[in-house]
Amino acid sequence: MKRKGITQDGPVHGLPRIATGIKGFDEFLGGGLPRGRATLVSGSTGTGKTVFLSSFLYYGIKEQGENGVFVTFEETPADILLNVKGFGWEFEPLIQESRLTFVDASPTDEVVEAGVKYNLSPLLQRIGHAIKKVAAKRVVIDGLDGLFARFSNKEVVRATLYALAMDLKSIGVTALISAERSEAGAGLSRYGAMDFVSDGVIELDLISGQQQFIRTMSIRKLRGCEYRSGVVEYSISHRGIEIYPKIDTESLVALTDFSVRRKFGITQLDRMLGGGVPQGHVVLLSGNTGTGKTTFGMQFIVEGNRTGEKAVFVALEESITQIKKTAVEHGWDFDKPEQEGKLSFVTTGLIDISPDRLLYQIVNAVDRIGATRLVVDSVSSLMSATMSEEQVRQFLIQLSAFLKRKGVTCVMNYLCSANFGAMKGQLLSNIMSNEMRLSSITDGLIMLLYVERGQSVRKLLNVLKLRGSVHSKEVFRYEIRKGKIVIQGKYEE
């Protein structure tokens, strides 16, 4: 569950940190949670607070060898044990091995009139005893609002919470405490106590999309620590919680190598590119409908597999099934390399699309098989979905940064309806890709054009740009035939 390159369980800018084990969370935190401190997890109903706390305990025990205590004020331990099984987390064996224990403070129907002299110290003693019982290093306290709901004197409860936070800190355990946020714009916790007592605040939220809720997360404070600001998305699936932190684009170390060229396997095109696309370059393949952008992308994949390179194909326009059927018509078998782990497909629904989730689908697919080639078909589909122009641009900037860091060569298709019907003597019409400022993100631009001449439509190709590399400036004719793309002679009016 750990991402490569993430600092685990060590000092980060002064304070010691611990790895949570929650995928993407340690990276977002800038190295993990501060050891021996209490952090509030605040969110409305349905944001996954209990899942978040459960995963922190489970991976702490299984991966870090840090025993834990689960204090519950809402659900019973039996309900929690049953619920976490849906994520593949077996708590019962950990309890039997004295690596995990529960403190059950789940609700009763009784409301206690807590006077000034009322003493909640037995609760603190139970928690302290549980910590000693299993030699716990991690504590989670779920549904703290339940304590307020059952005692009428809120000041007494606030004082108890402060005492609890101080006790946990003195013992040296690292704690996550969940609290319900009643409504947007209200305090981070319903009764406002833990906002100030805790050393950190993680806020979970639900944003209404077109057909589903989108989950977001932000860090409101992390006392004494550096951390990434801003809002990121996260998801909850049968595998648990996964956070999608932004990819760092500032400390970029590009593995671009102009001596290594990744060919299309189209002889004349590779010559036009000076021997192929340089390692680590991102090339935009721009053209109108029917110019063969997808076929060029598939040809790039086929040539890579032929030379022993692994590849990822991101299908955003057609289904993966249709992509494979089209490949078969060209005599290309995509099933075999996929089964052998040489080819991986990524796809997503285009309604309520999550740019962060899609980005990490690609990142994970590339890392999983060690791909050196990537095809995105197509970037323009993102614009026609629910992503804004700026979201697409930010998505591509992060993707480009990741690919360059890995030395992965990428071909991205882009639908450009303007590249059709240029007047005689003018072959290049308006380049629509400039509207999204894609040219500044990509290293190369290959234009696929239609021109109407002599009552027929001809397909033309030009390498308009290839950063840092000598390339052909001429316009060539091309045809798409079964199993191959043929670049013909130079085009002349």
N, C-alpha and C positions, 0 to 999 in steps of 0.2 A: 504493500500500500504506500510505499515511499517513492517519491519522485527523485530521479537522479539530480545531483547538484544541489540538494537541499541540506542546509546545515542541521545536523541532528544532535540533540542533547549535549550542548556545549555552550561556552560563553559567546554571546553575540553582543558586541558593543557594550561590554561591561557586566551585564547581568547573565547568570547561567540560565539556559533554556532547556526545556524538555520537549522531545518530539511527541506530538499527540497521536500520530499514526493515522489521522484523518487525511485522506488523500487531497493534496493541494492546500491544506490548511496551514501547515508549517511554513510553506513557501509564502503564503499570504501574510502570515505573522512576521515574516522576516527571520525565521529560525526556530520557531516553537514558542510555547508559553513560558513566561518567567517562572522558574522553579520556586516552590514554596510560597506562592501567592494565590490569591483568590480572584477569579475572573467571572463576571456576570454575563450570562447568555440571555439576552432579552428578546422577546418576540411575541407576536400575537398567536392565537390558536391556529395550529396547523403548520407552523413553520419548522417543526421537527426538533424542538428543544430536547425532548427526552431521547430521541435517536442520537442527537449530537453528544449528549452526556454519556450515553451507553457506549458509543463507539470509542470515546476517550478512555473509558475504563477498560473495555475489552482489549483494545490494541496496546494499552499500557501494560496489561498483564501478559498478553501473549507475545508481544514483540520487545518490550523493554524490561520485562521481569519485575514490574512495579505493581504490587498488590493494591487492591482498592476497596473502598467502602461506598455503598450506594445508599444515600439517605433519601427516602421518598415521602413527600407530603401529599401526593395526589393519588397515583395508582398504587395498588398493592404489589408487593414483591412477586406474587404469583402471576399477576397480569404482565408485569415487566418481563419475567422469565419467558412467558409465552410469546410476547410481542417480538423480542429480539431474535427469536428463532427464525423469523422471516428473513433476517439478514445473514443467517448462517452462524450466529453467535450463540454458542452453548455456554450458558452461565452456570448450570447445575454442577458440572465437573469442577469448575473453578471454586465453587462454594465448598464442595466436598474435600478439595485439596487445601482448604483454608487460604485461598488466594483472593477470595472475594467474600464480602459479607454485606448484609442489608441491615439498615436501621429503619424499621417500619413506623412511620409517623403518618400513615395514610388517614384520610378523613373519617370522622365520626359525625353523627348527627348533632352532637352536643356543642353548644356555644358557651365558652367559659368566660365568666365575668372576672377578668383579671384585674384585681385591684393593685394599688401601689406596692403592696407587700407580696404580691404573687411572685413565686419563684419558679423560673423555667430552667433552673440549673440541672434538674434530672435529665432533660433532653441533651444538654451539653455533655453530661457525664456518659450517657449512652453512646454518643458519637465518639467521645474520647476512648471509651472502652473498646468499641468496634475497631478503631484505628490500631490500638495496641494488640488486639486479638489476632489480626492478620498482618501486623507490621506494615500497615498501608503507607504508600507514598502518594496515592491519588485518592481524592474524595470528590464525589459529585452529590449535590443537593438539588433535588428536582422538585419543582412546584412550591417554591418558598412562599408563594402567596397563600397557600393553604394554611400556613401558620397564622397569618393576619386574619383570615376569614373565621378562625375558630376562637380568637381572643378579642374581646371588645376594647381593651386598653392598648391602643396601638403604640403608645410611647414605651410601654413595658416590652413589647415585642421588638421594637427598634433597638432598645438597649440590649436585648438578648442577641439580636443579630450582630450587633457590634462586638459583643463578647465572644460570639461564635467565630467571627472573622479573626479576631485577635488570637483566639485559642488555636485555630488552624495554622495561623502564621507562626506562632510560637512552637508548635509541634514540627513544622517544616514540611507539611504536606502541600501538594499543589491541588487546588480546588476549582471546580467549575460549578457555578450556582445558576440555576435557571429561574426566571421570573416572568410572569405574564405581563405583557404590555396591553393595556386596555383598549387604546385607540391611537391612531396616528396623531402625532403632535403632542401626545401626553408624555409623562415621564417615562424613562426607560423601563422602570418597573412600576407596577400598579400602585404601590404604596410609597415609592420613592426612597426607600431606605438603603437598598444595596447599591444604588447609583454612586453613592459617595463612600461607602465602606469598602467596596471592591477596588482592587488595583487595576483592573481592566474591564472594559465593557465591549462585548460583541453583540451587534444588533442584527437580528434576522427579520426579514420582511417578505410579504407576498404582494406582487404587483399583478393586477388583472390584465391579461392579454386578450387576444381575440377569442380564443377557445379554451385557454387554460391559464392557471396562475404561474407566474415566473418568480422563482425564489431568488432573493438577493441578500447579501451580507455586507456589513461594513464594520470597521473597528472604530469605536468612538473614543476609546482611550486605552493605553497600555503603559501604565506608569513606569517611568524610568527606562523605557525601551523604544528603539526605533521600529517602525512598522510601516507597511504600505497603506496609504490612504486611498479613499475612493470606494466605490461600490463594485462588488463582483457578484457573479451568479453562482448558484450551487444547485445540485440536484439530489434527490433521494430516490434510490432504486433498490432492488433486491440485494445489491452489493453494499448498501449503506449510503453514506453521505460523500459526495465529491464536490470540492470547491474548484472553481476555475479562475485562478489568479491571472492578472495581466502579465504578459510576457515582457520581461525587461528589454527595452530597445536602446537603452543608453550605453550600457557596458557591453556593446556588441563586439565580438571577436569573430570576424568573418573567415570561413575556411574556403574562400574563393580561390580556385587554382586554374589559371589560364592554360596551364600545360596539360590539364586533364579535360578532355572534351567528350561530352555525352551526345552521341549521334542519334539522329532520327532513323537512320537506316535508309534514308532517301538520298542517294548519292549526290545529286546536284544541290539539294538544299543544304546538306552538310558542308559542301564546298562553299556555298554562299555564306555560311556561318563561320567560315575560317577553320573548318574541321569539326564543327559541332558546337553545342552550347557549353560554355565554360562551367566547370564544377561550381555549384553554389549560386549560379545565376537564376533569376526568375524572369521568364520570358512570357510576354503577353501575346497570344495568338488571336488577332482581332479580325472579324469578318461577319458578313451578313449570313442569314439563314441559308443553308444549302452549300456553303463554301467548303464544307468538310472539316470544320474545326474539331469535331469529336473524332473523326477518322485520323487526323494528324496526331491527336492525343493518344489514341490507341496504338498507332504506329510507333510512337515514342516509348510506350510501355513494352510493346513486342520486341523492339530492338534491345531494350535494356535487359529483358529476360533472356534474350538470345545470347547476350554477352555475359550473363551471370549476375546481373544486377537485379536487386529487388525493388519493387515499385508499389505505390499506393495510388489508387484511382478514386477521386472524389466525385461522385455522381450526384449532381444537383438538378439536372434537367430530366434525364430519363432514368427509369428504374435500373437497378443492377441487372435484373433479368433481361431487360431490353438491350442493355449494353453488351451482355454476353451473346445474345442472339445476333446482334449486328456483327460482332466479332467473328462468329461462326460463318456468316455469309462471306467474310473476307478470308476464311480459312484459318482463322486464329482461334486457338483454344485457350480461354481464360480460366476454365475450371481446373485444369491440371496445375498450373503455377499457383493458383489459390490454395489448392489442397496441399501443395508442397511447401507452403509458407513463403513463396516468392512474390506473391501478389496479394494485396489486401484492398478491400473496397470500403469506402465510407459514404454514408448517405444520411439525409435528414429530411424531415417534413418541412415544407416551406411555409407553414402557418405557425405563427408564434415561434419563429426560429430564434434560437439562442446563439448569438455569435461566439460567446465564450465557450459554450459547450461544443459547438462545431469545431472551434479551434483546437480544443483538447482531444476531440475525436481524431483529428488529423495527427496531432502530436503523438498521441498514444499509438496510433496505427504505424506511424513511421518508426517510433522507438521499438515497438513490439517485434517487427520483422527486420529491422535494420535497413530500411529502404534508402536508396540513394536517388530515386526518381519519384516525382510527384506530378500528377495531372489533376487539375481542377476544372471540371466541366459543368457549369461555367460560372464565372464571377458575376455576370449580368443577371443570373437567376437570383442572386442574393438581393439585388436591387428590386427585382419584381416581387420579392417576398415582403416580409415585414421589417426589413432592416433599412434604416435611413442611409443616405449617401455617405454621411460621416461615419456611421457604424461600419459600413463596408470598408471604407478607407482605413479605419483603425484596426479592423480585423486583418486586412492585408498587410499593414505595417508590422503587426505582431507576428503574423505567419512568415513574412519575409525575414524577420529577425531570427526566428527559430531555424528556418531552413539554412540561412547563411552560417549560423553557428554550427550546424550539423554538416554543412557541405552538401546539402541535398539540392539537386537541380530540378526546377519546377517549370512546367508549362501550364499556363492558365488561359482558358478560352474566354473570349469576351464578344458578345453579340453587338456588332456595330452596323446598324441599319443604313448608315449614311454612305457606306462604301459600295455604292451601286450607281451605275449610269452616269459616270463622269463624262463631261463633254469631250469632243474630239480635241486632242492636244492636251488634255488634262486627265490624268489617270487617278490621282488621289483626290477624293472629295473630302469633306470635313471629317476629321478624326474625332469621333464621339468620345473616345477614351479620355481625351483631355478634359472633358467636363468633370470627371471624377478625380482628376490629377493623378491618374494611374501611371502615367509616364515617369513621374518622379519616384514611384515605388518600385517599378520594374526595371530590370537591367537590359531587357531586349524587347523589341516590338516587331512582330512579323505580321504584315498586312495581307489578308486574303481579299481579293477584289473581284467584283463583277464589272464587266463593261459590255455594252451592247454595240456591236459593230456588224454592219452588213446583214442585218436581220437575224443575227445570232448572238447568243450570250457567251462570253468567254471568261474563263477563270484565270486570274493573274495573282502573282505572289511577289512580295517585295520585303526584304529585310530592312526596315526603316531605321532600326537602332540596335546596337549590340555594344553595351558599355565596356570600354577598355579593350575592345577587340576590333581588328580589321574585318570588314565584311563586305559582301557584294552590294553595290548600289543599284544594280539593274533590276528591271521588272521582267519576270519570267512567266510564261504560260504553264499551266499544269492541268492534269486530268486525274480523276479518281477512278481507278479500275479495281476489279476484284482482287483483293490481296495485296494491292500496292498503290502508291501515289507516284505518278510519273511527272517529273518536271521536264517540260519541253524547252524549246528555244526561247531566246529573248523576245519580248513582245515589241513589235514595231507597228506604228500606225499605218 
